[in-house]
Amino acid sequence: MKFLAQVIEQIEEAAVQIDKQTITGSRLALILMDNVIEILMYNLTKAELSFEDFEAIIKDTFEEKYPDFNNKTQLALSDEKISQDQKDILDICHSYRNEAYHLNKLHDGIICQIVKLHFQICCEIIPNLLERGGSFNNEKDPILSKYGISSYDILFSHGKLGELMKKISAGREYNQKDFSKSLTLDIELRVKKACKDLKEIQNDQNYYKDFESCLKSFSSRAKKLKTKNKESNALKSYFKLDQDLLKIELNIDLISSYIDYETDLAIDRYREGI
């Protein structure tokens, strides 16, 4: 049951971080839960290994069949461990986790709402992914004891694990209205800033006038997020908006940086001329 205790401990810590209701805490919770899910899905892939695969592992020539997170969620979907909606949410949240961890793209405007949805989904699917408690030992584990689970509890069931997850997630449920509102507001604020930055650029040089019409369309698309009945649909729509808007934001930043560079050069030339 040692592995089960490790999983529960990590989920508890994620809950603690969520309860802080801070951007940093939410980001840490997302990383913790994403890690738990990926490990559990990795364990699923072991059941797919053939005798030849084990031979290849021993000889150090094995090629991973499920190298990416999306491959693993597809396996979990095929095995009916998760639903398509759950897969979509897990994949997008994993992407945001990676962006924060590797690219410093933090999504401060939505992270507190995103992590609540992610936490709820994770608690729902963990009983399906964790069908076995892991190795048993004779030591009394304080994490398990807190939930009335004995180290000898070989018959610890899927149902009991589900009840445990509900107990941990209680009081930390996400609110669909707040969730959709945060997605819409994030896009609207970014569009407003991009329009302001674009206007400053156009005052100097006539770059990318077509960006204006594109930016206006983002606001109307963002409002439609509030009408999405399913969380996965709202998140997928937001994800597409986010990626499209990011391209424009990066272009505007690049142009602005170039203009600043040219301005600095012109000032230097003027000073040298004096």
C-alpha positions in Angstrom: 0.0 0.0 0.0 3.1 2.3 0.0 2.3 3.6 -3.5 -1.3 4.4 -2.5 0.0 6.4 0.4 2.4 8.3 -1.8 -0.4 9.2 -4.2 -2.8 10.3 -1.4 0.0 12.4 0.1 0.6 14.2 -3.2 -3.1 14.8 -3.7 -3.4 16.2 -0.1 -0.5 18.6 -0.8 -2.2 19.7 -4.0 -5.4 20.4 -2.0 -3.3 22.5 0.5 -2.0 24.6 -2.4 -5.4 25.1 -3.9 -6.8 26.3 -0.5 -4.2 29.1 -0.5 -6.1 30.6 -3.4 -3.0 32.1 -4.8 -1.6 32.0 -8.3 1.6 30.3 -7.1 -0.3 27.8 -5.0 -2.6 27.0 -8.0 0.4 26.5 -10.2 2.0 24.1 -7.8 -1.2 22.1 -7.4 -1.5 21.7 -11.1 2.1 20.4 -11.3 1.5 18.0 -8.4 -1.8 16.5 -9.8 -0.4 16.4 -13.4 2.5 14.4 -12.1 0.2 11.9 -10.2 -1.9 11.3 -13.3 1.0 10.8 -15.6 2.6 8.3 -13.2 -0.7 6.4 -12.9 -1.1 6.3 -16.7 2.5 5.2 -17.1 1.7 2.2 -14.9 -1.1 1.4 -17.3 1.4 1.2 -20.1 3.3 -1.6 -18.3 0.3 -3.9 -18.8 0.7 -3.4 -22.6 4.3 -4.7 -22.6 5.0 -8.0 -24.3 7.7 -10.6 -23.6 9.6 -9.1 -26.5 9.3 -5.7 -25.0 10.8 -6.9 -21.7 13.7 -8.4 -23.7 14.2 -5.1 -25.5 14.3 -3.3 -22.1 16.9 -5.6 -20.8 19.0 -5.1 -23.9 18.5 -1.3 -23.7 16.9 -1.1 -27.2 13.3 -0.6 -26.1 11.3 2.1 -27.9 8.6 3.7 -25.7 5.1 3.0 -27.2 3.5 5.9 -25.3 6.2 8.6 -25.2 3.9 11.6 -24.8 1.3 12.5 -22.3 -1.4 12.6 -25.1 -0.4 9.0 -26.0 -1.0 7.9 -22.4 -4.4 9.6 -22.1 -5.4 8.0 -25.4 -4.5 4.6 -23.9 -6.5 5.4 -20.8 -9.4 6.4 -23.0 -9.1 3.2 -25.0 -9.1 1.2 -21.8 -12.2 3.1 -20.7 -10.4 4.5 -17.7 -11.3 8.0 -18.6 -13.9 9.7 -20.9 -13.2 11.8 -24.0 -14.1 15.0 -22.0 -11.7 14.1 -19.3 -9.0 13.4 -21.8 -9.4 16.8 -23.4 -9.2 18.5 -20.0 -6.2 16.5 -18.9 -4.3 17.2 -22.2 -4.9 20.9 -22.1 -4.0 21.2 -18.4 -0.8 19.2 -19.1 0.0 21.7 -21.8 -0.4 24.6 -19.5 1.6 22.9 -16.8 4.5 22.5 -19.3 4.2 26.0 -20.5 4.5 27.4 -17.0 7.3 25.0 -16.1 9.4 25.3 -19.3 8.4 28.5 -21.1 7.3 30.8 -18.2 3.8 31.2 -19.8 1.9 31.5 -16.6 -1.8 32.1 -17.5 -2.3 34.1 -14.3 -5.8 35.1 -15.3 -7.2 31.6 -15.4 -4.9 29.3 -13.4 -6.9 29.5 -10.2 -10.1 28.3 -11.9 -8.3 25.8 -14.2 -6.7 24.0 -11.3 -10.0 23.5 -9.5 -11.5 21.8 -12.6 -8.3 19.8 -13.1 -8.3 18.7 -9.4 -11.9 17.6 -9.6 -11.3 15.6 -12.8 -8.2 14.0 -11.3 -10.1 12.9 -8.1 -12.8 11.4 -10.3 -10.5 9.3 -12.4 -7.8 8.2 -9.9 -9.9 5.3 -8.6 -10.0 4.0 -12.2 -6.3 4.5 -12.8 -5.2 3.2 -9.4 -6.8 -0.2 -9.3 -4.1 -1.7 -7.1 -2.7 -0.2 -4.0 0.9 -1.2 -4.8 3.3 -3.2 -2.6 2.1 -4.2 0.9 4.3 -3.8 4.0 4.0 -4.4 7.7 4.6 -0.8 8.7 1.8 1.4 9.8 1.5 4.3 7.4 0.2 7.6 9.0 -1.3 8.8 5.7 -3.4 5.6 5.3 -4.2 5.4 8.9 -5.8 8.9 8.8 -8.3 7.5 6.3 -8.8 4.3 8.2 -6.8 2.2 5.7 -4.7 -0.6 7.1 -1.4 -1.7 5.6 -3.0 -5.2 5.5 -6.2 -4.0 3.8 -5.7 -6.2 0.7 -9.4 -5.8 -0.2 -9.3 -2.0 -0.2 -11.9 -1.5 -3.0 -12.4 0.8 -5.9 -15.5 2.0 -4.2 -13.7 2.9 -1.0 -11.0 4.7 -3.0 -13.8 6.7 -4.8 -15.2 7.7 -1.4 -11.8 8.8 -0.2 -11.3 11.0 -3.3 -14.7 12.6 -2.8 -13.7 13.3 0.8 -10.5 15.0 -0.2 -12.1 17.0 -3.0 -15.1 18.1 -0.9 -15.2 21.9 -0.6 -12.8 22.4 -3.5 -15.3 22.0 -6.3 -15.0 24.4 -9.2 -17.9 26.7 -10.1 -18.9 26.5 -13.8 -20.0 30.2 -13.9 -16.8 31.4 -12.4 -14.8 29.1 -14.7 -16.4 30.4 -17.9 -16.2 34.0 -16.6 -12.5 33.7 -16.0 -11.8 32.3 -19.4 -13.8 35.1 -21.1 -12.3 37.9 -19.0 -8.7 36.7 -19.6 -9.2 36.9 -23.4 -10.9 40.3 -23.2 -8.2 41.8 -21.1 -5.5 40.5 -23.3 -7.3 41.8 -26.4 -7.6 45.2 -24.8 -3.9 45.3 -24.0 -3.0 44.1 -27.6 -5.2 46.8 -29.1 -3.4 49.5 -27.0 0.0 48.2 -27.9 -1.0 48.0 -31.6 -2.2 51.6 -31.6 1.1 52.7 -30.2 2.9 50.9 -33.0 0.7 52.3 -35.7 1.4 55.8 -34.4 5.0 55.3 -35.5 4.7 53.0 -38.6 1.8 51.5 -40.5 2.4 47.9 -39.4 -0.2 45.1 -39.6 -3.4 47.1 -39.8 -5.3 43.8 -40.4 -4.5 42.9 -36.7 -7.2 45.3 -35.7 -10.0 43.4 -37.2 -8.6 40.1 -35.9 -8.4 41.5 -32.4 -12.0 42.6 -32.5 -13.1 39.1 -33.5 -11.4 37.7 -30.4 -13.7 39.6 -28.1 -16.9 38.3 -29.7 -15.4 34.7 -29.7 -14.5 35.1 -26.1 -18.1 36.0 -25.1 -19.3 32.7 -26.6 -17.3 30.8 -24.0 -20.0 31.7 -21.4 -22.6 29.7 -23.5 -20.6 26.4 -23.5 -22.5 23.9 -21.4 -19.6 21.4 -21.0 -16.4 22.4 -19.3 -14.3 20.5 -21.9 -15.9 22.4 -24.7 -15.3 25.8 -23.0 -11.7 24.8 -22.3 -11.0 23.6 -25.8 -12.5 26.8 -27.3 -10.4 28.9 -24.9 -7.3 26.9 -25.7 -7.8 27.7 -29.5 -8.4 31.3 -28.7 -5.4 31.4 -26.5 -3.1 30.0 -29.2 -4.4 32.2 -31.9 -4.2 35.4 -29.8 -0.7 34.5 -28.6 0.6 34.6 -32.2 -0.7 38.2 -32.6 0.7 39.2 -29.1 4.1 37.9 -30.1 4.1 39.7 -33.4 3.1 43.0 -31.7 5.9 42.5 -29.1 8.4 41.7 -31.8 7.4 44.8 -33.9 7.5 47.0 -30.8 10.9 45.7 -29.8 12.2 46.4 -33.3 10.8 50.0 -33.3 12.5 50.6 -29.9 15.7 49.3 -31.3 15.5 51.5 -34.4 14.7 54.5 -32.2 17.7 53.9 -29.9 20.0 53.6 -33.0 18.6 56.9 -34.4 19.2 58.6 -31.0 22.8 57.2 -30.9 23.5 58.5 -34.5 22.1 61.9 -33.6 24.3 62.1 -30.5 27.3 61.0 -32.5 26.5 63.7 -35.1 26.5 66.4 -32.4 
